[in-house]
Amino acid sequence: MRQTISPLAARRLLGGGPVALVTTAWRGNYNVMPGVYFTPLSFDPPLIGLAVHPARHTHDMIKSSEEFALNLAGLELLHHCQYLASVTGREVDKLDLTKLPTFRARHVEAPLLEGCVGYIECGVEDAYPIGDHTLFVGSVVAAQIEEDAFDGTWCLTDPDLKPLHYLGLNHYGVLEGRLEARVPRSEEEASTEEQVEEGLEEAAAETRGQREREAEEADRRRREGRGSQHDGA
């Protein structure tokens, strides 16, 4: 049964994406903010869009420094993600308050956070007002991943190396595993080798079926033979 939800709640239907702890730096000041409003914008050149509300301290930090880093959080930082969304960097030093360990980025001044499974450093190419947010277009200048977490896609084998996903409100999740999809193809599209393999499998299945039918017939005849002997006795 379907039900109607508010247009403002529609964004929750798109929830489930990874959580990025957005780090910034400007004139000796550092900040971190959890964000989920980000998306790839271009394959080549590699561009990532990050939407930030103008009321956020991170907005001013990015606007001034023209760079930012996305730290893709792991399960270890579950409670930190929620807490960092509840305080503002204008009033407290979040990194000092949480005592999160950091290390130097390769190309940007923003620090990178330990306990994450992936890192993307960006320089701001442009910024656009979009509704009540500003869309910062970030050009990727460096990226890193934790070993065994990623091999072209997320591996999802080690629970400690799975990216944390935000579902909405104070709910989070992690993906259970990686699935491989295969597109069905017609016989004309299948290679000769595949057709031969499929033919052998079909022949083997038919042979097994024939043997089962023969065994059932032989068993039936034996039962009938025993029945006739009993009648004669």
N, C-alpha and C positions, 0 to 999 in steps of 0.2 A: 504494500500500500504506500503510495507516494504522498508526501506532504510538502507544503510550500514553506520556504524559509525566506528571511529578509534578504534583499539584494546586498546589504552590508555584510551579511553572514556568508555570502557566496565564496568569499576568499578562503573560508575555512575548508571548502571542498578541495582546494588546491593545496591544502596542508599535507605534511608528510615529507617535505623536502629537508635537506640537510641544514643543520644550524651552523652558521659561521660567526665566530667571535671576531668582530671587526676592530682591528687595532689601528690607532693613529698616533702621530707625533707632530708637535709643533712648538718650536722654541723651548725645548726642554720639558714640555708637558706631554704626558702620555695618557691615552684613554682606551677603553675597550667597551664594546657594546654588542650584545647578541643581535644578529640580524638574519632574517629569512627572505627578505625581499631582494633577491639577487638572481641573475640568470645569464647564461651565455648570450651574447648578441652577435658575435661574428666568429667564424672558424679561422679565417686568415685575412686580416690580422686577428689575433686572439683578443677579443673584447668581451668584457663582463659588465653588465649593468647592475648597479647597486642603488636601491631606492631608500632614501633617508628622509624622515620628517624634519622640516626646518627647525622645530623646537628642540631637537636632539643636540647635545653637545658635540656628538660625532659629526654632525652636519657642518658645524663651524670649523672643526678640526680638518675635515677633508677639504673644505672650501679654501682654507688658508694654506694648507700644506700641499694640496693637489696630489695626494697619494694616500693609499690605504693598503691594509693587508687583510685577507680573509683566512682565519684559522678555523679549519673544519673540526669541530669538537668531537671527541670520542665520549664513550659512556662515563669515563672518569670525571668529566666536567659537567655531568647532568645538573647537579644542584647549583653549581657556579653560574650556569647559563641563566637559570631562573632568577638568581639573586642579582646578577649584573644588570638585568632588565629593570630592577626595582629601585635602583639608585642612579643619580646623575653625576657625571664627571665634572659638572660645574661646581659641585659642592664637596666632593670627596675625590681622592686619588684612588680609583678602583683597583689598580694594580698593587698599590701599596697596602690597601685595605684587605685584599684577598690573599696577598702573599703568593700570587701565582708566579711560578718560575718562568723566566723568559730567556730568549736568546736572540742574537742579532740576525736581522734579515739580510739578504744578499744585496738588494738594490734600493730598498726604501728605509726610511728612518724609523718607521713604526716597528715595535718589537714583535716577535713571534712567541707564541705560548706553548710551553710544554703540555703534554697531555692531549694534543690534537693529532689527527691522523693525516691531515693534509694542509698545505699552506700555499696561498696564491698572493703574490705581491703585484700591486697595480699602480700605475701612474694615471692621473685623471686626464682624459682626452677632451672631455666636454661635459656639460651639465645642462639638464633641461627640467623646467618645472612641469611635473606631471600630476595633475589633480592636487592633492594636499601634500605631495612628496616632491623631492628633487631626485631625478635620475642621474646619477654620476656614471659616466661611461669610462670604465677603467681599462687601460691597455696592460695586458699581462707582461710583466718584465721578468718574473721568476716564479717557479713553482717547485714544490717539494712534496714528497709523500713519505710516510713511515714504511719501512721495508716490510714486506709480506701483507701490506694492506691493499695494494693496488697493483694490477698487472695489465693495465689497459682499461679495465673496469674494476670496481670494488670487488675484492675477493670474498669477503664476508665469511671467512672461515674461523677467524679468531675473534671471540666476543670483545676483546679489548681493543681490536683494530677496526671495529665497525663504526662508520659515521653515525652520530646522533641525529635523529630526525625530530622535527617539531611538528606536533599535531594540532596545536592550538591551546590557548589558556595556559595551564601548567602541566600539560600532558606531552610526553615525548615517547619516542619509540626507536627501535633498531630493526633493520631488515633481517629476516631469518636466514636467507640463503640466496644463491644466485641460480637462476634458471636459464636453460638454453632453449631458444625457440628455433624451430625448423619450418621453413615454408614448404607446403606440399607442392609437388611438381607433377606435370603430366608426363606420360610415357615418352612423348616427343622431346621433352626438355631433359629427361634423365639421360645420363651418359650410358654408353654401351656396357661398361663395367657394372654400373648399378643395375641395369636391366638383367644382365647375366646373374648377378647375385640374387636379385629378387626372384628370377626364374628358378634358381636352384632351391631357394627357400620354399617356394610354392611346390616344387616337385617333391622335396623332402616331406612336406606336410601332407601331400597327397599319398605318398608311399606309406607314411605312418597311419593315415586314415584307412587305406586299403588293408594293411596288416591287421588293424583293429577289427575291421569288418570280417576278415577271414577267420580271425580267432573267435569272434562271437559266433560265426556260423558253425565252426568246428565244435565249439562248446555246446551249441544247440543240438547238433546231431548226436553228440555223445549222450546228452540227457535223454533224447528220444530213444536211443538204442537201449539205454538202461531201462527205460519205461517198458519197452517191448518185451525184454527178458523177464521182467517181473510179471507181466500179464501172462506169459507162457507158463510160468511156474504155477 
